[in-house]
Amino acid sequence: MYQLEEPKYFYLFISIAVLIVMYLLVSFWKLKKQKEFADLALLKKLSPDKSKFKSILKITMISLGLSFLILALVNPKMGTQLKTIKRQGVDIVFALDVSKSMLAEDIAPNRLEKSKQIITKIIDKLGSDRVGIIIYAGNAYPLLPITTDQGAAKMFLQNAGPDLVSSQGTAINEALKLAKTFFDDDTQTNRFLFIVSDGEDHEENSGQIARNFK
């Protein structure tokens, strides 16, 4: 594919032609005046270091420089093709276990804070995707409805802790069921739920609920 982005600048090549014509006219005028002043052979003896090649080289380099500048303004493009790519966003819900066992310090600084750090890093790498946050222990609670405001998501995430839930436990089933209500767009096929927990699943049908999650 070959494309000229600004072909209108081609008219500037006229200025190079004018420059060359002016150079030739001035050269002929100088030669004529030199002939009127004295014999050319005598003039060569009076100025033996004078070189026509230097003046020709000078006008050539100026012309080439202007030519490259004009080509840069025209901005020709080769081997490229413009395509419009439609990017479909992703809906992501994080279900974070905030039970007191997450305060264990076997992972620095503790399990809960480490989980927050990991989720924050994931959010930082997202583009225009939507994010929602659920916290759960003995029960599941919506911390942040699904939104494109990733700054708010990180702020709410930092405030998540055991004091926000009324009972202890690991209610993964409730978190799964609550996550389904977060996805408000039935046409959205890119849906993801991340469950972050350190507890065992004591509910028998959690696996089945997870497999049916759409």
C-alpha positions in Angstrom: 0.0 0.0 0.0 1.3 3.4 -1.0 -0.2 6.6 0.5 0.7 10.3 0.4 -0.7 12.0 3.5 -0.2 15.6 2.5 0.3 15.7 -1.3 -0.5 19.5 -1.4 3.1 20.2 -0.4 4.4 19.0 -3.7 3.9 22.5 -5.0 6.9 23.6 -2.9 9.1 22.0 -5.5 8.5 25.0 -7.6 10.6 27.0 -5.1 13.6 24.7 -5.9 13.1 25.3 -9.6 13.0 29.0 -9.0 16.1 28.8 -6.9 18.0 26.9 -9.6 16.9 29.4 -12.3 18.0 32.3 -10.2 21.4 30.7 -9.6 21.9 30.2 -13.4 20.8 33.8 -14.1 23.2 35.2 -11.5 26.0 33.0 -12.9 25.5 34.2 -16.4 25.3 37.8 -15.2 28.6 37.4 -13.3 30.2 35.8 -16.4 29.0 38.7 -18.6 30.3 41.3 -16.2 33.7 39.6 -15.9 34.0 39.5 -19.7 33.3 43.3 -19.8 35.8 43.9 -17.0 38.8 41.9 -18.4 40.0 38.9 -20.3 38.9 35.7 -18.7 42.3 34.2 -18.9 43.7 37.1 -17.0 41.0 36.8 -14.4 41.9 33.2 -13.8 45.5 34.2 -13.1 44.4 36.9 -10.7 42.2 34.5 -8.7 43.7 31.0 -9.2 41.8 29.5 -6.2 38.4 30.4 -7.5 36.3 27.2 -8.1 33.0 26.8 -10.0 32.6 23.3 -8.5 32.1 24.8 -4.9 29.2 27.0 -6.0 27.6 24.1 -8.0 28.0 21.8 -4.9 26.5 24.4 -2.7 23.3 24.9 -4.8 23.0 21.1 -5.2 23.1 20.5 -1.4 20.6 23.3 -0.8 18.3 21.8 -3.4 18.6 18.3 -2.0 17.9 19.6 1.6 14.8 21.4 0.5 13.6 18.4 -1.5 13.9 16.1 1.6 12.1 18.7 3.7 9.2 18.8 1.2 9.1 15.0 1.1 8.9 14.9 4.9 5.9 17.3 4.7 4.2 15.2 2.1 4.8 12.2 4.4 4.6 9.3 2.0 3.8 5.9 3.5 4.5 2.5 2.1 3.7 -1.0 3.4 1.1 0.1 5.9 -2.6 -0.3 6.1 -5.0 1.4 8.5 -7.5 -0.9 10.2 -10.2 -0.1 12.7 -10.3 -2.8 15.4 -13.3 -3.1 17.7 -12.2 -4.0 21.2 -14.8 -5.7 23.4 -14.5 -4.8 27.0 -14.4 -7.4 29.8 -16.5 -7.5 33.0 -14.4 -8.7 36.0 -15.7 -9.3 39.5 -13.3 -9.9 42.4 -14.7 -11.9 45.3 -12.3 -11.3 48.3 -12.3 -13.4 51.4 -12.1 -11.0 54.4 -12.5 -13.5 57.2 -10.1 -13.1 60.2 -8.0 -16.0 59.0 -6.9 -13.8 56.1 -5.0 -11.7 58.7 -2.5 -14.5 59.2 1.1 -13.2 58.6 2.5 -16.3 57.0 2.7 -14.2 53.9 4.0 -10.7 54.4 2.5 -8.4 55.4 -0.6 -10.7 55.8 -2.8 -12.8 53.5 -5.4 -10.1 53.1 -3.0 -7.3 52.3 -1.1 -9.5 49.8 -4.4 -10.4 48.1 -5.2 -6.7 47.8 -1.8 -6.0 46.3 -2.4 -8.7 43.7 -5.8 -7.5 42.8 -4.6 -3.9 42.5 -1.9 -5.0 40.1 -4.5 -6.7 37.9 -6.7 -3.6 37.9 -3.7 -1.4 36.9 -3.2 -3.5 33.8 -6.8 -3.3 32.7 -7.9 -0.9 29.9 -11.5 0.2 29.7 -12.8 -3.0 31.3 -15.4 -2.9 34.1 -14.6 -4.0 37.6 -16.7 -5.0 40.6 -15.8 -6.2 44.1 -17.5 -8.5 46.5 -16.3 -9.3 50.0 -17.4 -12.4 51.9 -16.8 -14.3 55.1 -19.8 -15.9 56.8 -21.9 -13.9 54.3 -21.2 -12.2 51.0 -21.7 -8.4 50.5 -21.3 -6.1 47.5 -18.5 -3.7 48.1 -18.5 -2.0 44.7 -21.0 -2.4 41.9 -19.5 -3.1 38.5 -18.0 0.1 37.1 -15.4 1.5 34.8 -14.0 3.7 37.6 -10.9 1.7 38.4 -9.6 4.4 40.8 -12.7 4.0 42.9 -12.3 0.2 42.8 -8.8 0.4 44.2 -9.9 2.9 46.9 -12.8 0.6 48.0 -10.5 -2.4 47.9 -8.0 -0.8 50.4 -10.9 -0.4 52.9 -11.9 -4.0 52.7 -11.5 -5.9 56.0 -13.0 -8.3 58.5 -14.8 -5.4 60.3 -17.1 -5.0 57.2 -18.7 -8.4 57.6 -21.0 -9.5 60.4 -20.1 -13.1 60.7 -17.1 -15.3 60.1 -16.8 -18.3 57.7 -16.2 -18.9 54.0 -19.5 -18.4 52.2 -18.2 -19.1 48.7 -21.7 -20.1 47.5 -23.1 -16.7 48.5 -20.3 -15.0 46.7 -20.9 -16.9 43.5 -24.7 -16.2 43.6 -24.1 -12.5 44.3 -21.5 -12.2 41.5 -24.2 -13.3 39.0 -26.2 -10.2 39.9 -23.2 -7.9 39.1 -23.3 -8.7 35.4 -26.1 -6.5 34.2 -25.4 -6.8 30.4 -26.8 -10.0 29.0 -25.0 -9.5 25.7 -21.6 -9.3 27.4 -19.8 -12.7 26.8 -16.5 -11.8 28.4 -17.3 -12.2 32.1 -14.8 -13.3 34.7 -15.0 -14.0 38.4 -11.9 -14.2 40.5 -12.4 -15.8 44.0 -9.6 -15.0 46.4 -9.7 -17.1 49.6 -7.5 -19.0 52.0 -10.4 -21.0 53.6 -11.7 -24.4 52.7 -15.0 -24.8 50.9 -17.4 -26.5 53.4 -20.4 -26.2 51.0 -21.0 -29.2 48.9 -22.4 -27.6 45.7 -19.9 -24.8 45.2 -18.2 -26.6 42.3 -21.6 -27.1 40.5 -22.5 -23.4 41.0 -19.1 -22.3 39.7 -19.5 -24.6 36.6 -22.9 -23.1 35.9 -21.6 -19.5 36.3 -22.2 -17.6 33.0 
